[in-house]
Structures are given as structure tokens and as C-alpha cells.
């Protein structure tokens, strides 16, 4: 295997990487879910970087392109119950506005490129977009580590937030990776999936995210609060705080961590779960890691995390 480390914004690096390949699986992205996210940087990496890869695929006759997007392009204040690709609308306001919009713009580039003539004049580019739900497992730096660090900074106890009914659907990273392989294989044999969007989930239970995090908290010597804190109170306090930060920000720029984004609070206290029938029927995708395997592998990873440096 040849490894090239580089920046997808660098067209020469991209050209070197794709020359001679038959499929591009595009997973690279900048994730910035802070309320004052760096929109220019998000656009530069997620949008321009994707455009560079598409242009390189056309120039170097790469016939297949799999783009790993995110289900966050659909997550707003409204709950999603067993959402399918053709039933869930893009929200007016996303939980993570700048990040989600950058990924949505990248999706549009990829979908528009489907069917484009390659440079050789004979073949066409076929593209698909995968939207995995929030992922956990090896190399996770955001989801479960966010819970772990919050607990560590709260005397070893993760505050639990109550919002009547909370359910989210997460996907083990190994199954998301397998979906990429299945999409690649299917593009080689079935051109009809070109230009399509697919939801990617697995058999991880749909559950309260705080309960989901509890085994990983325990593996790190942390715990979940038995007491619950009302969502309405926390969102009110956080929204007021952010309002005043925005007022003084032109004079005194105040950096806020992603956890201080009201959208993040809405995200983890809402209901989001999806229907993967389309990916099963059209991509022949089925998870290869079951619930127990996914948790075992994830426990091994999270229990060895250095929370001081991640």
C-alpha cells in the first residue's frame, strides 16, 4: 500500500494521490461544531477540497467516487423518526450551522459530478454520497471523548440532561467503513446508484445518549449522574450567555468550545433515528460488527484514551 500524506486543498498532492487509482473514497473533512466556527476554513477544506478531488478524478480517469458526508446535514430542532432519504427535508437551521452547510455544499458538488465525461472520452464518473449517523469507536475524537472530558471536568460525573424523551442512533465506525467498501463494489457493477444518497446505520441500539455513554464512562473510572437536569433550564441559560457573548464579541472576541453551542445541546437531547433499507437494497450493505463486538472494540479504545491530550 502506498501512503501519501497531504492536504486536499493542495491540487498537486491530490493529483499525486489519485493518479492511477480506480476509486476515490473521500473521508477527509474538517469538523468544527463550535458556535463561532471558522467558516472560511470549513469551506476551504470541506467544499474546495472536495471540488479538487472531483476535478482530479475527472482529469485522471477515476470512474468511481464515494463521498462520506454526515447525517448532521439533516439535524435541526425537529425530531426525525425512522427517516428515509426521500422523507427527511433539509432543516432551515442546523444544530451545527457552518459545519453542516459545508458538508451539504460538498454533497452537491459530488452529486452534480455524477455522469461527467472523464478525460479519456470513453468513461463516465459515477458518484455516491453516504450519510452515516454519529459514529463511535476507534479514533473517535468528538462524540464519546466529549462526554468523557465533560465528566472529568465535573468531578468525575457526567451531568445527565432530561428532555422528556431522548433517542439517538449511532453507528460503529467499523460498520461505516464497511459501507464505504460496499459502495465502491456496487459502483463497479451497478451504474444506476450513481448520484444517489444513502443513510448508513448499524445494529447499535437506539437509545438515550447518556445511557449509551455510561459503559465508556465506567471504563475510565467516571460515572453518570443519577440526578437529571432539565433541558429547558440549561438551554435558556446557555442561550442567554451566548447572546451576551455575541454582543461583546466585536470588541472582545471570546472563544467558546463546541460544548457551549446551544445547537450541541439540542443535538444530544433530541430524537434522531433512520431507516437504512435503501443502503441494504441498493448497496447490499449489512453491518459486519454486531452490537457486542462494536462495544468491546470501543471499550478497549476509550478506556486507553489520554483525556488530557485529546
C-alpha positions in Angstrom: 0.0 0.0 0.0 1.3 3.4 -0.9 0.6 6.2 1.7 0.6 9.8 0.7 0.1 12.4 3.5 -1.1 15.8 2.4 -3.8 18.5 2.2 -6.7 18.0 -0.1 -6.6 21.8 -0.8 -3.2 21.2 -2.5 -4.0 20.3 -6.1 -0.6 18.8 -6.7 -0.9 16.5 -3.7 -4.4 15.4 -4.8 -3.1 14.7 -8.3 -0.3 12.6 -7.0 -2.7 10.6 -4.8 -5.4 9.8 -7.4 -3.2 9.1 -10.4 -3.7 5.5 -11.4 -6.5 4.6 -8.9 -9.9 3.2 -9.8 -12.0 4.6 -6.9 -11.8 7.6 -4.5 -13.3 7.1 -1.1 -13.4 10.7 0.2 -13.5 10.7 4.1 -11.3 13.8 4.7 -13.1 16.7 6.4 -12.7 19.5 8.9 -15.2 19.1 11.8 -15.9 22.3 13.7 -19.1 22.3 15.6 -18.4 25.4 17.7 -21.0 28.2 17.6 -18.3 30.6 16.2 -16.9 28.0 13.8 -14.3 29.1 11.3 -16.5 29.2 8.2 -13.7 30.1 5.9 -11.6 27.1 6.9 -14.7 24.8 6.7 -15.3 26.0 3.2 -11.7 25.7 2.3 -11.4 22.1 3.4 -14.8 20.6 3.1 -16.0 22.4 -0.1 -12.9 23.4 -2.1 -11.1 20.2 -1.0 -14.0 18.1 -2.3 -14.0 20.1 -5.6 -10.3 19.4 -6.0 -10.9 15.7 -5.6 -13.7 15.6 -8.1 -11.7 17.6 -10.7 -8.7 15.2 -10.2 -11.0 12.2 -10.6 -12.1 13.6 -14.0 -8.6 14.5 -15.1 -7.1 11.2 -14.1 -9.9 9.0 -15.3 -11.1 7.7 -11.9 -14.5 6.2 -12.6 -15.8 5.8 -9.0 -16.2 8.3 -6.2 -17.6 7.6 -2.8 -18.2 10.6 -0.6 -18.6 10.2 3.2 -20.8 13.0 4.3 -22.7 13.1 7.6 -26.3 12.8 8.9 -25.7 16.2 10.5 -26.8 17.8 7.2 -30.3 16.9 8.3 -30.2 17.5 12.0 -32.1 20.6 13.3 -34.6 21.3 16.0 -37.2 18.9 14.7 -37.1 15.2 15.6 -36.5 12.6 13.0 -38.4 9.2 13.3 -37.1 6.4 11.1 -36.2 9.0 8.5 -35.5 7.8 4.9 -33.5 9.5 2.2 -36.7 10.7 0.5 -38.7 11.7 3.6 -36.3 14.0 5.6 -36.0 17.6 4.5 -33.0 19.8 4.9 -33.8 22.0 8.0 -33.9 25.7 7.9 -31.4 25.9 10.8 -28.9 23.1 11.6 -27.7 22.2 15.0 -24.1 22.8 13.7 -24.8 25.5 11.1 -21.5 26.2 9.5 -20.2 22.6 9.6 -23.4 21.1 8.2 -23.7 23.7 5.4 -20.2 23.0 4.3 -20.8 19.2 4.1 -24.1 19.9 2.3 -22.3 22.1 -0.3 -19.8 19.3 -0.8 -22.6 16.8 -1.3 -24.0 19.0 -4.1 -20.6 19.1 -5.8 -20.4 15.3 -5.7 -23.9 14.7 -6.9 -23.6 17.2 -9.8 -20.5 15.5 -10.9 -22.2 12.1 -11.4 -22.2 11.2 -15.1 -19.4 13.6 -16.1 -17.3 12.5 -19.0 -13.8 11.5 -17.9 -10.7 12.9 -19.8 -10.3 9.7 -21.8 -13.6 10.5 -23.6 -15.0 7.0 -23.1 -15.8 6.6 -19.4 -18.1 8.5 -17.0 -17.6 9.4 -13.4 -20.1 7.7 -11.0 -20.5 9.2 -7.6 -22.5 8.3 -4.4 -22.9 10.1 -1.1 -23.0 8.2 2.2 -24.6 9.8 5.3 -23.5 7.8 8.4 -25.1 8.7 11.7 -22.9 9.9 14.5 -20.0 7.5 14.8 -18.3 5.9 17.8 -15.3 3.6 18.1 -11.6 3.7 17.3 -10.1 7.2 16.6 -13.3 9.0 17.8 -12.2 12.4 18.9 -15.5 14.1 19.3 -18.6 12.1 20.4 -17.7 9.9 23.4 -14.5 11.8 24.3 -16.7 14.9 24.6 -18.8 13.1 27.3 -15.6 11.7 29.0 -13.9 15.1 29.2 -17.1 16.8 30.5 -17.3 14.1 33.2 -13.6 14.5 34.1 -14.0 18.3 34.4 -17.2 17.8 36.6 -15.6 15.9 39.5 -15.8 12.6 37.5 -19.5 12.8 37.0 -21.3 13.4 33.7 -24.4 15.6 34.3 -27.4 14.0 32.8 -29.9 16.2 30.8 -33.6 15.3 30.7 -35.8 16.4 27.8 -38.8 14.1 28.2 -37.8 11.6 25.5 -34.3 11.4 24.1 -33.2 8.9 21.5 -30.3 8.9 19.1 -28.9 6.3 16.6 -25.2 5.9 16.5 -23.0 3.8 14.2 -19.8 1.9 15.0 -17.0 3.2 12.8 -16.1 -0.2 11.5 -19.5 -0.7 10.0 -19.4 2.8 8.4 -16.0 1.8 6.9 -17.6 -1.4 5.5 -20.4 0.7 3.9 -17.7 2.6 2.0 -16.3 -0.7 0.6 -19.8 -1.9 -0.3 -20.5 1.4 -2.1 -17.2 1.1 -4.0 -18.0 -2.5 -5.0 -21.5 -1.6 -6.1 -20.4 1.3 -8.2 -18.3 -1.1 -10.2 -21.2 -3.2 -11.2 -24.3 -1.0 -11.0 -24.2 2.4 -12.6 -27.8 3.1 -11.5 -26.7 4.0 -8.0 -24.7 6.9 -9.3 -25.8 10.3 -7.9 -27.7 8.7 -5.0 -27.6 9.4 -1.3 -27.6 6.6 1.3 -28.1 6.6 5.0 -25.7 4.4 6.9 -26.6 2.8 10.3 -26.0 -0.5 12.1 -27.5 -2.5 14.9 -26.3 -0.3 17.7 -29.4 0.2 19.9 -31.4 3.4 19.5 -31.2 4.9 23.0 -30.6 7.8 25.3 -27.1 9.1 24.5 -26.2 9.5 28.2 -27.1 5.8 28.8 -25.1 4.8 25.8 -22.0 6.6 27.1 -22.3 5.0 30.6 -20.2 1.9 29.9 -17.4 4.1 28.5 -17.6 6.4 31.4 -17.2 3.5 33.8 -14.2 2.1 31.8 -12.4 5.4 32.5 -13.3 5.5 36.2 -16.0 8.0 35.6 -19.8 7.9 36.2 -23.1 9.2 35.0 -25.1 11.4 37.3 -28.2 9.9 38.8 -29.7 13.3 39.1 -31.1 14.8 35.9 -31.0 18.5 34.9 -33.9 20.0 32.9 -33.2 20.8 29.3 -35.4 23.9 29.3 -33.3 25.4 32.1 -30.0 24.6 30.6 -30.9 25.8 27.1 -32.3 29.0 28.5 -29.2 29.8 30.5 -26.9 28.8 27.6 -28.8 30.9 25.1 -28.7 34.0 27.3 -25.0 33.5 27.9 -24.3 33.2 24.1 -26.5 36.2 23.4 -24.3 38.4 25.6 -21.1 36.9 24.2 -22.3 37.8 20.7 -22.9 41.4 21.8 -19.4 41.9 23.2 -17.6 39.7 20.6 -16.9 42.6 18.1 -14.9 44.3 20.9 -13.7 41.2 22.9 -13.5 38.0 20.9 -14.4 35.3 23.3 -13.6 31.7 22.1 -16.3 29.2 23.1 -15.8 25.4 23.0 -18.2 23.3 21.0 -19.9 22.2 24.2 -21.0 25.8 24.7 -23.0 25.8 21.5 -26.8 25.7 22.1 -27.0 23.6 18.9 -24.9 20.9 20.6 -27.3 20.7 23.5 -30.3 20.4 21.1 -28.4 17.7 19.2 -27.9 15.4 22.2 -31.4 15.9 23.7 -33.5 15.3 20.5 -34.8 12.3 18.7 -32.9 11.2 15.6 -33.1 7.7 14.1 -33.2 6.4 10.5 -34.2 3.7 8.0 -31.3 2.0 6.2 -33.5 0.0 3.8 -32.1 1.8 0.8 -28.5 1.0 1.6 -29.4 -2.6 2.3 -31.3 -3.0 -1.0 -29.2 -0.9 -3.3 -25.7 -1.3 -1.8 -26.1 -4.8 -0.4 -24.9 -3.3 2.9 -25.3 -5.1 6.2 -23.2 -4.4 9.3 -20.3 -6.8 9.8 -19.8 -5.9 13.5 -22.7 -6.7 15.8 -23.6 -4.7 18.9 -21.4 -6.7 21.3 -18.3 -6.6 19.0 -18.8 -2.9 18.5 -19.0 -2.2 22.2 -16.0 -4.5 23.0 -13.7 -2.8 20.5 -14.9 0.6 21.5 -14.4 0.0 25.2 -10.8 -1.0 24.5 -10.2 2.2 22.6 -11.9 4.6 25.0 -10.5 3.1 28.2 -7.0 3.8 26.9 -7.7 7.4 25.9 -5.5 10.1 27.3 -8.2 12.7 28.2 -5.6 15.3 29.0 -4.3 15.4 25.4 -7.4 14.6 23.3 
